[in-house]
Amino acid sequence: MRLAMIGTTVGIAALACACSPAPASEEAAGDGSTDDDSTARVYSSARHDFRVTTVADGLDHPWSMAWLPGGEMLIVERPGRLRVVRDGALQPDPVGGVPTVYRDEGQGGFMDVFPHPDFAQNRWLYLSYGKPDHDGSEGATAVVRGRWEGDRVTDVEEIFVADAWGDNNNHFAGRMAFGTDGYLYVAVGDRMVTPNALADHPALDLSNHMGTVVRLHDDGSVPSDNPFVGRDDALPEIWSYGHRNMQGLTVDPLTGDVWANEHGPRGGDELNLIVRGANYGWPVVSHGINYDGTVFTKETHRSGVESPRFVWTPSIGVSGMMIYRGDSFPWWRGSAFVGGLVGQQLARVTLDGGDAVSLETLLEGELGRVRDVREGPDGFIYLALEHLEELTAVVRLEPVPNDIEPH
């Protein structure tokens, strides 16, 4: 059964309290604690109560987070910096050795950081970013890997550059995830080509990478079982296509399922289960309309096109996401958590296998724009907050005992 659930009113209503959390401190509180946790505001949800505490502050558009086996937390800042939280403190200097980004504003900067699954042995760290061409006039989504050496990345090598060049600063996507199959999945955006192109849109053309999820070996080479290997009219890296701008990509560590979310234009944000070789239909099939209010398609589904498992109309500006499998919030195990930018919220979508069955909206309007969502090694839920003109923070949700006991 596949459900495309329309509208944010479907499912469980948000129960977060209306009061704002305590403002983030000016200095990093790396362990996430306040001076007195007993005074921190408590938020309620349908199942769990929780506090929001600051992990690191004074960040310039934090875009992504990751953890290393030794406990260090890595944070990507959009303008092209990689930061480290070590021993509870945000280190003052960025990590050296990282590549130069296409543009340090909009969507053309750093987008993701991900350690290799065998990082403890090989020290490989992966970075995705907007890569500039020879004169900086165009950019494309690219991935490099390098060896982590304390506060520097060495032996940097480029393993993937998308055939998705453009002179605008939009729709790079750039999220990465390692599958339980050991392969690297990378989201490539459609570079904001007009949806009025319909069937002629490059996201539906397998001869380029626009609007695709690609699947690679950890060195960037192409797996022989990718769906379009051997076809003269298709690029072999492509795993799925017909996407718009995927701002979230994650792998369920329990099932191995690959999930992504993508922005609709004006309405029609999607949560998708990524299926090998599938066409997701953008822009011929969509629940959205043009930003100016005009209609480019009336089709919301079509035979041969993979339907979304959930749709937000109006859009919340979906961003980073994860499937929660930790122990700190037992009622939430198996839920998809999705950040909202314009919606300024954290969305919890209850999943049942490959189906979305309910929605709970958390922290709506409380923290601002949520750019990324990750499960930390402690089982807490970490959010990267990204405001348009201000320095912001990484915070985390910590459980507070209540009278709703899990089975």
N, C-alpha and C positions, 0 to 999 in steps of 0.2 A: 504493500500500500504506500502511495506517495501523496503527500499533502503539500500543496502550496497554500499556506495559511496567510490570508490577506489582512493587513491592518494590525496595528499594535494593540488594538483592544481585544484581540483573541487571547484566551488563556487567563492566567492568574493576574490580577491587578497588582500594581506596585504598592508595596507597603512601607517603603522607606520613610523615615520621619522627615518633617519639613524643615527642621533646623539644619544649618550648615555645620560641617565639622570644624574643629578648631583649625585656624590657619596654620600652614606649614611653617616651621621655624626657618630662620635665615641660614642656619648652618645644617649640615647633614646630620640626621639622627639615624645612623646606619643600621641600628638594630630595630628600627621602626618604633621604638617606645617613646612615649611622652614622659615628661618629668613625673607625672602621676597618672598612670593608666586608669585609675579608678575615677578620674574626673573627665575622661574622654567621652564624647557623646556616643550613645549607643543607637544604632539603626536597627530597625526590625524588618524582617521579610516574612514570607509565608512559612518558612521553616527555621531559619537561623537568625539570631541577633549577632551583630558584629560591630566592631569599631574600625575606624579608618585612621591609620597612623603613618607618619612620614618616614620614608626610607632615605631619600636624598633630595636636596632642594637646590635651587639656583641653576637649573638646567635649561638649555636653549633648545626648545622643541625636541624633547626626547621622543624617539620614534620606535625604539625596540629595546628589549631586555633579554639577557641570557645569564646563566650561571656556569661557573667552572667547577670541576670536582673539588678543588681546594676551598671552595666557599666564596670566592670572589664573584661579584656581580658586575656584569658588563652592561653599559647603557650606550646606545647609539644616539647622537644628536644630529638632527637633520643637516646642519651646515657642514658636516664632514668630520665630526669628531667622535672618537670612541673613548668613553669614560669608564673608570673603575671605582667600585665601592669595595673597599678592603678594610677588614677589621672594624666595620661599623662606620667608616668615614668615606665620603666622596673624595677621591684623590684630586688635588688641585690641577694637575697637568694632564692633558689628553694623552692617549697612547700614540706613540710614534709609528711611522712606517705604513700608514693607511693611504689609499689612493685619493687623488683630488676628485671632487665631485663636479657634476655638470653645472649646477647652480645651487647656491646655499639658501635658497628660499623656495616657496611653492612645493613641488613634489620631486625636484630633481637632485636632492642630496642623498645622504645615507638613508637606507631603508630598513636593513635588517642585519642582525649578527646571529650566528649559530655555530656552536662548537660541534666538531665531528663526534659521532656516537662513541668512537674509540679515542676521544681526546686525551685521556690519561696516558695512553701509549704513544700517540702520534703528534699531539699538540696542534693539530690543524684547527684553524678558526676561519669561518666563512663570513664574508661581508658582501652584501648587495648594495648597489648604489646607481645613481644616474651617471653614466660614463660620458664625458665630452668627446667629440670628434677632434680632428687634428687642429682646428682653429676655434673650437668652443662654440660653434654656431648651431650644432645639433647635439642631441643626447639620446642614449639608449640604455635600457636596463642591462647591468652587467654584474657578474659574480667573480670575486677573487677569493683565494684562500692563502693563508700564510701561517707560519709557525708562531705560536704565542711564546714570547720570551719576556715574561714579567710585565714591563710597561712598554713593550714594543712588539710589533708584528714583523717578522723577518721572512725571507724566502717567499715573498708574495708572488703569486702567479695567477694570471687571468685564466679562468676555466670556462667562462661562458659570456658571450656578448649577444644580446638578442638582435635579430634582424627586425628592429622596430624603431628605427631612427626617426627623429622629428625635431623641429625647431621650436616647439612649445615646451612648456614646463609642467605638463600634466600627464596623469595616467601612466606612470611607470610601473605601478603595482610593486613588485620587488620583494614580496614576502617569500621566505624559504622555510622548508621543513624537511627533516630526514624521516623517511618512512621506516616502518618496522621491517621492510624488505631491504633496508640498507641503502636505498637510492635517495638522491637529493631531488626534491620537488621545488620548482621556482615559478612564481606567478609573474607573468608579463602583461602589462596593461595594453589597452587598445590605442593609447597615445591621443585620445580624445578626437579621433576622426568622427565627423558628423554622423549621427545615426540615420540621417536622411539618405545615406548611401544604400541602406537596406541590404539586399542580397549582394551588392558589390562592395560591402564593407570589408576591410582587410581582416577583421576578426573571424570572418567566415572563409578566408583564403588560406589554405594550408601551406602556401609557398612563403609565408613570413611568420614571425612569432607574435604579432600583435594579438592581444586578447587570448592568450594561451596559458596553460600550465605545462611546463616542460619537465621531463624526468631524465636525470643524468646519473652516471656513476660518480663517485666522490671526486674523481679527477676531471670531470667534465665530459668524458667520453659518453657515447650513446649506448644504452642497453639494447641488446639485439632483439628483445621482445617488446620494444616500444611499438605502438599500434601502426605507425606509418612508415616504419623502416622498409626500405626497398621500393617505395613509391616515388616516381619521378616528379610528381606534382606536389609533393609534401616534404616539409623539413622533418628529419627523423627524430629530433628532440621532443616533438610535440606529443603530449599525453592526452590533453583535452583542448577544446577550442570553442569559439563563440562566446567568450567572456568580455566584460567591459573593463572595470578597474578593480581588481581584487586587492583589498586592503587587509584581508586576513586569510591566513593559510595555516592549517594545523593538521597533525596526524593524531588520531585517537591511540594512545599507547596500549590500550587493552585490545581493541579490535583491529587496529591497523588501517582503519578507514581514513581517507584523506578528505578533509572538509575545507571549503573556502567560502568567503563572503565577497560580494562585490557591490559597488555603488550602482544603483539605478541613476537615471538623470534626475527628473523631478518625479519622485515616487519610484517604487520598484526595487529597493535594495533587496538583495537575495542572499540566502544561505543555501549552499549547494554541496551535495555529496559528489565528490569528483570520481567519475567513472572512466575507465580506460577507453580512449578513443571517442568519447561522447562529444556531441555538439550541443552547446548550451544556448545557441540561438540568437545571441545579440548581433544586430539590433532588430532582426526580423520578428523575434518573439521577445516581448518585454511587458512589464506591468507599469512602465513609466511613460512620461511624455517629455517633449523638449522643454528646456528651461524657460522658453518664451511662451509656453502654454500650448503650442501647436502639437498635433498628433503625428507621429511618424509611423506607427503601426497600431493596428487594433487587435493583433494576435497576442494572446497571453499563453497559448500552448500550441503545439503542432506535432504531428506524428514524426518520429525520428529525432526530436529535440528533447533533451533531458530537462525536466521541469525542476524548479527550485523546491527545496524542502520547506522553506519558509520565505515569506515576502513581507517587507515593511513598506506600507503605504499609509501616511507619508513617510519619506525617507528619514532615517536617523543618522545618515552618514556613517555607515558601518566601517569599523576599523579592525585593529588587531583582535585575535580570538584564540581560544583554546578549549579543549574538552577536559573538564575537571575530573581527575581520578585520585585525588588526595584523600587524606584521612581527617583533616581539620574541619571540613564541612561535609559530614557523611550524607546528609540529605541531598546534597548537590552533586554527588558522584554521577558521572555520565552526562551531565548537562553541558551544553555549549554556552560559553560566555563570550559575548561580542561587545566591543566598545562602540559607543556612539559619539560622533563628532558634533554635528549640528544638533543632534538630539541630546547631547550632554548627559549620557546615561551609561549604565552597564546593563545589558540585556542578558537574561538567563533563559535559554531555550531548552526545555526538557525534550530529550531524544528517547525514542523507543526503537532501537535498531536503526534503520535508515529514515525513520519518520520523525517529524517535529510534532509534538502533541500539546505543548502549552508554552506560554511566554510569561515571564515575570520581569518587570522593569524595575531596576534598582538605581538608587542615587540620582534620580532624574533631577537635573538642574542644581545638584549639590556641589559637584567638584569641577565642573566645566567640561571641556572636550576630552574624551578618553581616547587616546591614540593607540595604546597597546594594552593587551591583557595577557598575563602569563601566570601559570602555577609555579610557585617557587619550590625549592627542594624541601622547605618546611611545611608544605601543604597549604600555605596561605596564598591568597590571590593578590597579585601585584598589578597595579595600573600605572601606566605612563600618561601623565596629564600634559596636554599641549594646547596652550592658549595662543592667540594670534600674535600678540605683540609683547607678551610678558614672559619672564623666566618662570619656570614651573617646576613640578616635583614628580618624583615617583613615590607612590603611597602603596599601602597594602591593607587588605581586609583581614582582620583577626577575629576569630569567633568569640562570642560572649555566651556563657551558658544560659539556657532558658528552659521553660517547662515543656518544650516540644522534643521528646526523646525519639531518636531513630529506632527502627525495629532492631 
